[in-house]
Amino acid sequence: MAREVMRVTATSWRTVSILKALVILIFASTLEVGGDALIRLGLGGAIYAMAAGALSLFAYGLVVNKSGLDFNRLMGVYIAIFFLVSQVISFILFRQIPDDRILVGGGFIVAGGLLILVMT
């Protein structure tokens, strides 16, 4: 019975750690992709958008590097999350729908990110 409680506790701790990392990385990637999108919009003439984009990119750098996660694992998982968030923002802001090559390539990116996240 005590071993089962220890396993559940260790499993729960790992699950909480993974969820915390995912939330941080989703937030960071939203800041980065959003900052890039704001700068793109700013190039069209909206100077305030460029300034907001610069602030967003700076905030991204702080969030991703203050997360406390191992850098090698962080970047592997982050790239997968970055891909997903960038596709969502691209669709919402620019009405761009990914084609089959983007979906297949992105599937490999996401599979690699999941492998890094779950297997380490």
C-alpha positions as CSV (number, residue, x, y, z in Angstrom):
1,M,0.0,0.0,0.0
2,A,2.8,2.4,0.9
3,R,4.5,1.8,-2.4
4,E,1.3,2.6,-4.3
5,V,1.0,5.9,-2.5
6,M,4.6,6.7,-3.3
7,R,4.1,5.8,-7.0
8,V,1.0,8.0,-7.2
9,T,2.8,10.8,-5.5
10,A,5.8,10.5,-7.8
11,T,3.5,10.2,-10.9
12,S,1.4,13.2,-9.7
13,W,4.6,15.3,-9.2
14,R,5.8,14.4,-12.7
15,T,2.4,15.2,-14.2
16,V,2.3,18.6,-12.4
17,S,5.8,19.4,-13.5
18,I,5.0,18.6,-17.1
19,L,1.8,20.6,-17.0
20,K,3.6,23.6,-15.4
21,A,6.3,23.4,-18.2
22,L,3.6,23.3,-20.9
23,V,1.8,26.3,-19.5
24,I,5.0,28.3,-19.3
25,L,6.0,27.3,-22.9
26,I,2.6,28.0,-24.3
27,F,2.7,31.5,-22.7
28,A,6.2,32.1,-24.0
29,S,5.4,31.0,-27.5
30,T,2.3,33.1,-27.5
31,L,4.5,36.1,-26.6
32,E,7.0,35.3,-29.3
33,V,4.6,34.5,-32.1
34,G,2.4,37.4,-31.1
35,G,5.4,39.7,-31.0
36,D,6.5,38.7,-34.5
37,A,2.9,39.1,-35.7
38,L,2.7,42.6,-34.2
39,I,6.0,43.6,-35.9
40,R,4.6,42.3,-39.2
41,L,1.5,44.4,-38.7
42,G,3.7,47.4,-37.7
43,L,5.6,47.1,-40.9
44,G,2.3,48.0,-42.6
45,G,2.4,51.4,-40.9
46,A,1.2,50.9,-37.3
47,I,4.2,52.1,-35.3
48,Y,2.5,51.2,-32.0
49,A,2.2,47.6,-33.1
50,M,6.0,47.5,-33.7
51,A,6.6,48.8,-30.2
52,A,4.2,46.3,-28.7
53,G,5.9,43.6,-30.7
54,A,9.3,44.5,-29.3
55,L,7.9,44.5,-25.8
56,S,6.3,41.1,-26.4
57,L,9.5,39.6,-27.7
58,F,11.5,40.9,-24.7
59,A,8.9,39.4,-22.4
60,Y,9.1,36.1,-24.2
61,G,12.9,36.1,-23.6
62,L,12.4,36.6,-19.9
63,V,9.6,34.0,-19.6
64,V,11.4,31.2,-21.5
65,N,14.7,31.7,-19.8
66,K,13.4,32.2,-16.3
67,S,11.4,29.0,-16.5
68,G,14.1,26.9,-14.8
69,L,13.8,24.1,-17.3
70,D,16.8,22.3,-18.8
71,F,17.8,24.3,-21.9
72,N,18.2,21.3,-24.2
73,R,14.8,19.8,-23.3
74,L,13.2,23.3,-23.2
75,M,14.1,24.2,-26.7
76,G,13.1,20.8,-28.1
77,V,9.6,21.0,-26.6
78,Y,9.3,24.7,-27.2
79,I,9.8,24.3,-30.9
80,A,6.8,22.0,-31.1
81,I,4.6,24.3,-29.1
82,F,5.9,27.3,-31.1
83,F,4.8,25.5,-34.3
84,L,1.3,24.9,-33.0
85,V,0.8,28.4,-31.6
86,S,2.2,30.0,-34.8
87,Q,-0.3,28.1,-36.9
88,V,-3.2,29.2,-34.7
89,I,-2.1,32.9,-34.7
90,S,-1.4,32.7,-38.4
91,F,-4.9,31.5,-39.0
92,I,-6.5,34.0,-36.7
93,L,-4.6,37.2,-37.7
94,F,-3.7,36.5,-41.3
95,R,-6.4,34.0,-42.3
96,Q,-3.6,31.6,-43.6
97,I,-4.5,27.9,-43.7
98,P,-1.6,25.5,-43.5
99,D,-1.2,23.2,-46.6
100,D,-0.5,19.5,-46.5
101,R,3.4,20.0,-46.4
102,I,3.1,22.2,-43.4
103,L,0.8,19.8,-41.6
104,V,3.0,16.8,-42.3
105,G,6.2,18.6,-41.4
106,G,4.5,20.1,-38.3
107,G,3.4,16.6,-37.3
108,F,7.0,15.5,-37.2
109,I,7.9,18.6,-35.2
110,V,5.1,17.9,-32.7
111,A,6.0,14.2,-32.5
112,G,9.6,15.1,-31.7
113,G,8.5,17.5,-29.0
114,L,6.2,14.9,-27.4
115,L,9.0,12.4,-27.5
116,I,11.4,14.8,-25.7
117,L,8.7,15.8,-23.2
118,V,7.5,12.3,-22.3
119,M,10.6,10.3,-22.6
120,T,12.9,12.4,-20.5
